[in-house]
Amino acid sequence: MTHPADSGAGSEPGSELNSNTGRLWPVFLIFLRLGLTSFGGPIAHLAYFRDEFVTRRRWISDRGYADLVALCQFLPGPASSQVGMALGLSRAGYSGALAAWAGFTLPSAIALIIFAVGLSQVGIAQTGMVGGPLHGLKIVAVAVVAQAIWGMARSLCVGALRASIMVMAACLVLFVPSAWSQVAAIVIAALVGLRWIVPTKPEASDAFAVPIGRKAGACWLALFFVLLIGLPVLVGLAPGNVITLIDAFYRAGALVFGGGHVVLPLLQAELVPTGLVSNDAFLAGYGATQAVPGPLFTFAAFLGASLTSQPTGWMGGVICLLAIFAPAFLLVAGALPFWASLRHKLHVQAMLSGINAAVVGLLLAAWYDPVWTSAIKQPTDLALALVALLALMSWKLAPWMVVAGSAALGGLLALVY
């Protein structure tokens, strides 16, 4: 049964503040437990959240939770982390959003920074992350991203028009590989969706309690766009390692739909060619990220701690972690006050349908280059990638098991061939 204090909506500001303070610690502890035990990626995380907050604690109704998940699936960034931030925000205001994010994110982020620091001191060669095992990690990335593309295409690219948007977005990015071509693809897809996609009218759903008003939401959205546009300009005017890192990771978090697997090739394209992170370290970290619970965006903490120039270590890890998650918070805090009314507007749904199809195309392009081109060199590589894909999609093995198995098979193949 829901406690009377859980109603939240309609409370006086002072009483709500006191109530929020009392709820803050439980929010952190619940999400900390989830952050220590939630393996399986964003879809599994959302299932864990539903069991915890809808079924067990009744913080939100099933229909209200589905409404919230729909919003976070439409927004760029890590959907499961955004759902967690929104639940914390509804429960205990801004502090609740921070507590939910910290509890869910810090366990894996801390583990990955420790791994990165140890890797930099010992060296990848001494850890065995060389040759065959390292190539096995490259190959499993092909299967993981392919699985994400397939799942997203089945739900987001239904029909000839959406499929065409997907393919044209992929072609645009492949012909003109840059961050701005990605933005252009999304804008064009939104306009195409607005003009030619006819969405169905959604059913009414339970209201989701939001303790902030539309004016505050507008400020958060404005800050999101100011940083998205202003950081690249600032890099051009005053280049430096810190501002360049913040720009790269903020842009990755701001423009990526579909979660951590999607951000993988984008971060690789930003960091590896410039020498900020070695390709061997990048792939070693990706394998480690698959083996820890929580959001895959914590991969940013490993990358920041693995930088070849300052800031690196703990400082680099914290900077990159905060930069990649900042857009998620700004978008959740900005969009929630408007979502209840906007989601019923058909033209908004039409634009989002076009954008989602384009995002699948962006992922398709990134899957080819650099994921496929750096991994598939001979027939045995393709064979291992197909086995990894089968293990993920048909055998339903946990991703960390597939990663470990691919690394082992990569080492075995290196000995045989």
Buried (B, 14 or more C-beta within 10 A) or exposed (E): EEEEEBEBEEBEEEEBBEBBEEBBEBBBEBBBBBBBEBBEBBEBBBEBBBEBBBEEBEBBBEBBBBBBBBBBBBBBBBBBBBBBBBBBBBBBBBBBBBBBBBBBBBBBBBBBBBBBBEBBEEEBEEEEBBEBBBBBBBBBBBBBBBBBBEBBBEEBBEEEBBBBBBBBBBBBBBEEEEBEBBBBBBBBBBEBBBEEBEBEEEEEBBEBBBBBEEEBBEBBBEBBEEBBEEBBEBBEEEEEBEBBBBBBBBBBBBBBBBBBBBBBBBBBBBBBEEEBBBBBBBBBBBBBBBBBBBBBBBBBBBBBBBBEEEBBBBBBBBBBBBBBBBBBBBBBBBBBBBBBEBBBEBEBBBBBBBBBBBBBBBBBBBBBBBBBEBBBEEEBBBEBBBBBBEBBBEEEBBBBBBBBBBBEBBBBBBEEE
